[in-house]
Amino acid sequence: MKLKGKKIGILIESDFYEHEIWYYNYRFPEEGAELHFLSRLWGQSYLTFKGHEYHAPFECHKSFETIDDEELKTYAAIIVPSAMVSDRLRYTEDVTQLPPACEFLKRAFADKNILKGIICHGMWLVSPVPELVKGRPVTCHNNLHGDVVNMGAIYTNEDVVVDGDLVTGRSGGHAHLFAKKIIEILAER
């Protein structure tokens, strides 16, 4: 139980990669972590999202919009998964305002005690706030290479890259390597 007493938040929306989310849903609690899936609930008590491959339903009951700074400090890690999750979460009604999910991510990045994990197309959520990764070594899906370079990040051609409180993964197919690294880091803290 390497992660006993640790809380992990994973952002979720429709078009998630089922194999990745199912893996996290079992793997992190297997190590004793308390797992929370977080999304924008639009004032609802919960929303049901559908996966990308099999359209599998997944209920989310917790909104990141209601997490204040005090509660945010209780999380050991915040993870942005692959697939279309981050593209959907970067929606904003007013393009002159940051999307709420980006505001939440900025708050998580401001706390060096929170491990941030971004895998594959999760890097899309960083595009409105490129200062979060500017000058930092990262990896991402090959399709986002140009995006991370344009964000000022240092693209690193590896499956998993660690830079202090930031862990990035190449693709959803590398979720097992990504999760393994997150578990290792959190177990040492």
The 8 nearest C-alpha neighbors of each residue, nearest first, counted from 0:
[[1, 30, 31, 3, 2, 29, 32, 28],
 [0, 2, 186, 30, 3, 31, 182, 185],
 [3, 1, 31, 32, 30, 5, 0, 186],
 [2, 4, 31, 32, 0, 5, 1, 30],
 [3, 5, 2, 32, 6, 31, 33, 1],
 [6, 4, 32, 2, 3, 75, 33, 7],
 [5, 7, 33, 74, 75, 32, 34, 4],
 [8, 6, 76, 34, 74, 75, 77, 35],
 [7, 9, 77, 35, 36, 34, 78, 76],
 [10, 8, 78, 36, 77, 37, 79, 35],
 [9, 11, 37, 79, 38, 36, 78, 8],
 [12, 10, 38, 37, 84, 36, 9, 15],
 [13, 11, 84, 48, 15, 38, 14, 87],
 [12, 14, 48, 49, 15, 50, 84, 11],
 [15, 13, 51, 50, 83, 49, 84, 16],
 [14, 16, 50, 51, 82, 13, 84, 17],
 [17, 15, 19, 82, 51, 18, 50, 20],
 [16, 18, 20, 19, 50, 21, 15, 52],
 [19, 17, 21, 20, 16, 22, 171, 172],
 [18, 20, 22, 17, 21, 16, 171, 174],
 [21, 19, 23, 17, 22, 18, 24, 16],
 [22, 20, 24, 18, 23, 19, 17, 25],
 [21, 23, 19, 20, 24, 25, 26, 18],
 [24, 22, 26, 20, 25, 21, 27, 19],
 [25, 23, 21, 22, 20, 26, 27, 28],
 [24, 26, 23, 22, 28, 27, 29, 21],
 [27, 25, 29, 23, 28, 22, 24, 30],
 [26, 28, 29, 30, 32, 23, 25, 24],
 [29, 27, 32, 31, 30, 26, 25, 33],
 [28, 30, 26, 27, 31, 25, 0, 32],
 [31, 29, 0, 28, 2, 1, 27, 32],
 [30, 32, 3, 28, 2, 0, 29, 1],
 [33, 31, 28, 2, 5, 3, 27, 6],
 [32, 34, 6, 5, 28, 7, 31, 35],
 [33, 35, 7, 6, 32, 8, 28, 36],
 [36, 34, 8, 7, 37, 9, 33, 61],
 [35, 37, 9, 8, 10, 59, 11, 61],
 [38, 36, 10, 61, 62, 63, 9, 11],
 [39, 37, 62, 11, 10, 63, 40, 12],
 [38, 40, 62, 41, 63, 64, 37, 88],
 [39, 41, 43, 42, 62, 38, 45, 46],
 [40, 42, 43, 39, 62, 44, 46, 45],
 [43, 41, 40, 44, 39, 45, 62, 64],
 [42, 44, 40, 45, 41, 46, 60, 39],
 [45, 43, 60, 42, 40, 46, 61, 62],
 [46, 44, 60, 43, 59, 40, 58, 47],
 [47, 45, 59, 58, 40, 48, 60, 43],
 [46, 48, 58, 57, 56, 59, 49, 45],
 [47, 49, 13, 57, 56, 12, 58, 46],
 [50, 48, 56, 54, 13, 55, 14, 57],
 [49, 51, 54, 14, 15, 55, 17, 13],
 [50, 52, 14, 15, 54, 16, 53, 49],
 [51, 53, 54, 50, 16, 17, 14, 55],
 [52, 54, 55, 50, 51, 17, 49, 56],
 [55, 53, 50, 49, 51, 52, 56, 14],
 [54, 56, 50, 53, 49, 57, 17, 51],
 [57, 55, 49, 48, 47, 54, 50, 58],
 [56, 58, 48, 47, 49, 59, 55, 50],
 [59, 57, 47, 46, 48, 60, 56, 45],
 [58, 60, 45, 46, 61, 36, 47, 57],
 [59, 61, 45, 44, 58, 46, 62, 37],
 [62, 60, 37, 59, 38, 63, 36, 45],
 [61, 63, 38, 64, 39, 37, 40, 65],
 [62, 64, 66, 65, 37, 38, 39, 61],
 [63, 65, 62, 66, 39, 99, 103, 100],
 [64, 66, 63, 62, 67, 61, 70, 39],
 [67, 65, 63, 64, 70, 71, 68, 62],
 [66, 68, 70, 69, 71, 65, 64, 63],
 [69, 67, 71, 70, 72, 66, 106, 107],
 [68, 70, 72, 71, 67, 73, 66, 74],
 [69, 71, 72, 73, 67, 68, 66, 74],
 [70, 72, 68, 73, 69, 74, 67, 66],
 [73, 71, 70, 69, 74, 68, 113, 75],
 [72, 74, 71, 70, 75, 6, 69, 5],
 [75, 73, 6, 72, 76, 7, 71, 113],
 [74, 76, 113, 6, 5, 7, 114, 73],
 [77, 75, 114, 7, 113, 74, 115, 8],
 [76, 78, 8, 115, 9, 7, 116, 114],
 [79, 77, 116, 9, 117, 115, 80, 8],
 [78, 80, 117, 121, 10, 116, 9, 118],
 [81, 79, 121, 118, 78, 117, 10, 84],
 [80, 82, 119, 120, 121, 118, 171, 16],
 [83, 81, 15, 120, 16, 84, 14, 80],
 [82, 84, 86, 14, 85, 15, 87, 81],
 [85, 83, 12, 87, 86, 15, 82, 11],
 [84, 86, 88, 124, 121, 87, 83, 123],
 [85, 87, 83, 89, 88, 84, 123, 124],
 [86, 88, 85, 84, 89, 90, 83, 12],
 [89, 87, 85, 90, 86, 100, 84, 12],
 [90, 88, 98, 86, 87, 124, 85, 100],
 [91, 89, 88, 98, 87, 92, 86, 99],
 [92, 90, 98, 93, 94, 89, 97, 96],
 [91, 93, 94, 90, 98, 96, 95, 97],
 [94, 92, 95, 91, 96, 97, 98, 90],
 [93, 95, 96, 91, 92, 97, 98, 90],
 [94, 96, 93, 97, 91, 92, 98, 127],
 [97, 95, 94, 93, 98, 91, 92, 99],
 [96, 98, 101, 99, 102, 91, 95, 127],
 [97, 99, 91, 101, 89, 100, 90, 96],
 [100, 98, 102, 101, 103, 97, 64, 91],
 [101, 99, 103, 102, 98, 88, 104, 89],
 [102, 100, 104, 98, 103, 99, 105, 97],
 [103, 101, 99, 105, 100, 104, 106, 97],
 [102, 104, 100, 106, 101, 105, 99, 107],
 [103, 105, 101, 107, 106, 102, 108, 100],
 [106, 104, 108, 102, 107, 103, 101, 109],
 [105, 107, 109, 103, 104, 108, 102, 110],
 [106, 108, 104, 109, 105, 110, 103, 113],
 [109, 107, 105, 110, 106, 104, 111, 131],
 [108, 110, 106, 107, 105, 111, 104, 113],
 [111, 109, 108, 112, 107, 113, 106, 72],
 [110, 112, 113, 164, 109, 108, 114, 107],
 [113, 111, 110, 114, 75, 164, 72, 76],
 [114, 112, 75, 76, 111, 110, 115, 74],
 [113, 115, 76, 164, 165, 75, 112, 77],
 [114, 116, 165, 77, 76, 78, 164, 166],
 [115, 117, 78, 166, 167, 165, 79, 77],
 [118, 116, 79, 167, 121, 78, 80, 122],
 [117, 119, 168, 121, 167, 80, 81, 169],
 [118, 120, 170, 140, 139, 81, 169, 121],
 [121, 119, 81, 122, 82, 123, 140, 118],
 [122, 120, 81, 118, 85, 123, 79, 80],
 [121, 123, 120, 124, 125, 117, 119, 118],
 [124, 122, 121, 126, 125, 120, 85, 86],
 [123, 125, 85, 122, 126, 89, 121, 101],
 [124, 126, 128, 122, 123, 127, 129, 101],
 [125, 127, 129, 123, 128, 124, 150, 122],
 [128, 126, 125, 129, 124, 97, 101, 89],
 [129, 127, 125, 126, 130, 131, 101, 105],
 [130, 128, 150, 131, 126, 125, 132, 133],
 [129, 131, 133, 132, 128, 150, 151, 125],
 [132, 130, 129, 133, 128, 108, 125, 105],
 [133, 131, 135, 152, 130, 129, 134, 151],
 [134, 132, 151, 152, 130, 135, 131, 129],
 [133, 135, 152, 151, 153, 132, 136, 130],
 [134, 136, 152, 132, 133, 153, 137, 162],
 [135, 137, 153, 154, 155, 152, 162, 134],
 [138, 136, 154, 155, 160, 167, 153, 135],
 [137, 139, 155, 169, 154, 167, 168, 160],
 [140, 138, 169, 119, 168, 141, 143, 118],
 [139, 141, 119, 169, 170, 142, 143, 120],
 [140, 142, 144, 143, 139, 169, 119, 170],
 [143, 141, 140, 144, 145, 139, 146, 120],
 [144, 142, 146, 141, 145, 140, 139, 147],
 [143, 145, 141, 146, 147, 142, 148, 139],
 [146, 144, 148, 143, 147, 149, 142, 150],
 [145, 147, 143, 149, 144, 148, 150, 126],
 [148, 146, 150, 149, 152, 144, 145, 143],
 [147, 149, 145, 151, 150, 146, 152, 144],
 [150, 148, 146, 151, 147, 145, 152, 129],
 [151, 149, 147, 129, 148, 152, 133, 146],
 [150, 152, 133, 148, 149, 134, 147, 153],
 [153, 151, 133, 134, 135, 132, 147, 148],
 [154, 152, 136, 135, 134, 137, 155, 148],
 [153, 155, 137, 138, 136, 152, 148, 156],
 [156, 154, 138, 137, 157, 136, 153, 160],
 [155, 157, 138, 154, 158, 169, 137, 139],
 [158, 156, 159, 155, 138, 160, 169, 168],
 [157, 159, 169, 168, 173, 160, 138, 156],
 [160, 158, 168, 157, 167, 177, 169, 138],
 [159, 161, 167, 166, 137, 138, 157, 168],
 [162, 160, 166, 165, 163, 167, 159, 137],
 [161, 163, 165, 164, 166, 136, 160, 135],
 [162, 164, 165, 161, 166, 114, 111, 115],
 [163, 165, 114, 115, 111, 162, 166, 113],
 [166, 164, 115, 162, 163, 161, 116, 114],
 [167, 165, 161, 116, 160, 115, 117, 162],
 [168, 166, 117, 160, 118, 138, 159, 116],
 [167, 169, 118, 159, 158, 177, 138, 139],
 [168, 170, 139, 140, 158, 119, 138, 118],
 [171, 169, 119, 172, 140, 173, 168, 118],
 [170, 172, 174, 173, 81, 19, 119, 118],
 [171, 173, 170, 174, 19, 175, 169, 18],
 [172, 174, 171, 170, 176, 175, 177, 169],
 [175, 173, 177, 171, 176, 172, 178, 19],
 [174, 176, 178, 173, 177, 179, 22, 172],
 [177, 175, 179, 173, 174, 178, 180, 159],
 [176, 178, 174, 180, 179, 175, 168, 159],
 [179, 177, 181, 175, 180, 176, 174, 182],
 [180, 178, 176, 182, 177, 181, 175, 183],
 [179, 181, 183, 177, 182, 178, 184, 176],
 [182, 180, 178, 184, 183, 179, 185, 177],
 [181, 183, 179, 185, 180, 184, 186, 178],
 [184, 182, 180, 186, 181, 185, 179, 187],
 [183, 185, 181, 187, 186, 182, 180, 188],
 [184, 186, 188, 182, 187, 183, 181, 2],
 [185, 187, 183, 1, 184, 188, 2, 182],
 [188, 186, 184, 185, 183, 182, 1, 2],
 [187, 185, 186, 184, 183, 75, 112, 2]]
